Amino acid sequence: MSENKIGESLWFGSKLNYSIKSVNEGLKLYTENLERVEKLQGDEPIFLDTSILLDYYQISITERKKLIEVISRLKDRIILTSCVQEEFLRNRVSMIKKFKHQLEETLQKKFDILKENIEEIESGNIKGMDEYLESKFISNDYKEIYNSINSTYEDYKKHITATVPEILEKI
């Protein structure tokens, strides 16, 4: 089985051949230094699975940058088997398409929610305000406050009704 290291440009580089003896020595080294290895400290080789490479297409841009930084920092220790390389190349396009589809679905849902919110605002209604203004207790016992609130609310509705179409044009 041949392995490849990630080179300067993060692409597959030179081929290495390991024997059963060298693999056993490597496993022993990992076992003896497990705590350090888990923290990615030291100089032990790091074997990446295809899922780590393919996850690149499912994470945020910020997380991608962090992943590239880690891979760049540890590139001399990273080993990719030819099987991992082949699996990555075979599944890469479908993973990108899947991510694109999920992103489009998410953005459409968010846009639909935003549109509903804007339509609700466009009507000028504030949830619960009509019930508040219909209250006989407030309109009869606190007439000045009621009139002030009602007047402010009507002004708000006029302003919103005039402003929302401009906002919608910009979206």
Secondary structure, 3 states (H helix, E strand, C coil): CEEEEECCCCCEEEEEECCHHHHHHHHHHHHHCHHHHHCCCCCCCEECCHHHHHHHHHCCHHHHHHHHHHHHHHCCCEEEEHHHHHHHHHHHHHHHHHHHHHHHHHHHHHHHHHHHHHHHHHCCCCCCHHHHHCCHHHHHHCHHHHHHHHHHHHHHHHHHHHHHHHHHHHC
